[in-house]
Amino acid sequence: MKAHFIGGGIGSLAGAAFLIRDAKFAGRDIMIYEAQPLVGGSLDGALLDSGAYSLRGGRMLTTDHYECTWDLLSDIPSLERPGHSVRDETVAFNTENPAHSRARLVDRNRFKVDVSHMGFTARDRLELLRLAEASEETLGASRITDWLSPGFFESNFWYMWQTTFAFQPWHSAVELKRYLHRFINEFPRIETLGGVKRTVYNQYDSIVRPLEDWLKQQRVQFVRGARVTNMAFEQEGEKLRVRQLMLDRDGRTANVRLEDRDLVFFQNGSMTDASSLGSMTEPPVHLTKADSQDWALWETIAKGRPEFGNPSAFNASIPESYWLSFTVTCRDPRFFDQMEAFSGNKAGTGGLVTFKDSNWLMSVVLYHQPHFAGQPRNVQVFWGYALHPDRLGNFIAKPMSDCGGADILMELCGHLNFDRAVFDDATCIPCRMPYITSMFMPRKVTDRPLPVPANSVNLAFVSQFVEIPDDVVFTVEYSVRAAQTAVYQLMKVDRPVPAVTRHDKSLAVIFATLEKAFS
């Protein structure tokens, strides 16, 4: 019996671990096919040849949620703390470095906004409650703007919620409803980000590397430079079985024949497909659908098979799903010193600082240092992103998408009223991601396949683009939950998948939320 994982993101890595741990699957019989040199998918982080660091994004964690993720990481040994798991390591780190933002929103005059109140009108509260209580069938493929009036999008709450989770007003009303329920206990502390937890380093170093190391110890086979281009199916009554995988491996084609008991786990879709990096002087190349590769297999196998979902619901409108991030490598402490003094937060304790009047809607976050394993002592790294990169800057007269790193740093200095000299020895690497919020696009319930479609014998989907009731996309948890669900179902594991914690059923949480909403 063999297991074939298509894609080397966190869904596949988690699925392989669950197969070994809970289904007693032999690691040597698991193959993970990945076209890129490194595994981890969107959980990346790298030291570039220029000596600068780059992160496409960063994932926030919380100990009050992420039930499947913590279940997994409880059994993955830390690479730096012998005798401790990755979960142990992460919990200890956050106990030592609790988050409590003192500068969540900053206005055009460089004043820290009073975010102790949400800024709701009576109409805002009523409309938000109506959306939160509407059924998903009623919400359908509607957008957030179909349910909330224009004034809502000027509230403190929206600026904080939007930038914490990367929502746009035109995104799916269903996904916003799910977030409101899943993270209702974060509502009363959204201004401090007190519930946010972070890993010791970036997620590649803190989650992917330990997990990959453990899988290698179990003799899992990583097949690099391999892209699966198609699957051959066999009809068995009303059921479908994958019989063959077609591979492009470093430009050479190969076929993998599957036996009766073999399994396939497919990471369908990609939020970081067609990403591109810029430099201090050049913006990232504007890649388009023509440059996309990671959606092609899903599009191919979904033709004529509605139970496999509808990828075009997510990847058909890049202007609605893209934004830019940037990673800044500082080689002297001036920016960090001034930012810590301005915000009132030591690096690693404040979370996002959002410039609410920024045309780009820019946010930055200063990580606890070092943020990369092996990072030199004299180097500090921070990250930022902008939700409206197609708009002209406030201090740079061009869209962010046309800016190199030097332009982005100039815009940031303008919002902070810092002298440009704080970045004299810094490198800013911008990153354009055409599909980064594609999973938030308005959709019908049938647009996402189940982790194991009803007519599938041996094929499962493990990604951000599957249907899992009550849970929320754009989280590490969603991919891990999809993987655990798929493995348990196909292997008939006699162990329940950890349930979603229903904070929205807690009276204490509901009363705290209502108190905050009326503050």
ABEGO torsion letter per residue (X at the ends): XBBBBBEABAAAAAAAAAAAAAAGBBAAABBBBBABABBGEABBEBBBAAGBBBBABBBBBBAABGAAAAAAAAABBBAABBGBBAAAAAAAAAAABBBBBABABBBAAGBBBBAABAGBBAAAAAAAAAAAABBAAAAEABBAAAABBAAAAABAAAAAAAAAAGBBAABBAAAAAAAAAAAAAAAAAAAAGAABBBBABBAAAAAAAAAAAAAAAAGBBBBBGBBBABBBBBBBEABBBBABBBBBBGGBBBBBBBBAABBBBBBBEBAABGBBBBBAABBBBBBBAAABAAAAAAAAAABGBAAAEBAAAAAABAAAABBBBBBBBBABAAAAAAAAAAAGBBBGAAEBBBBAABAAGBBBBBBBOBABBGBBAABBBBBBBBABAABBBAABBBBAAABBAAAAAAAAAAAAGBBAAAAAABBBBBBBBAAAAAAABBBBAAABBBABBAABAABBBBBAABBBBGBBBGBAAAAAAAAAAAAAAAAGBBBBBBBBBBAAABAAAAAAAAAAAAX
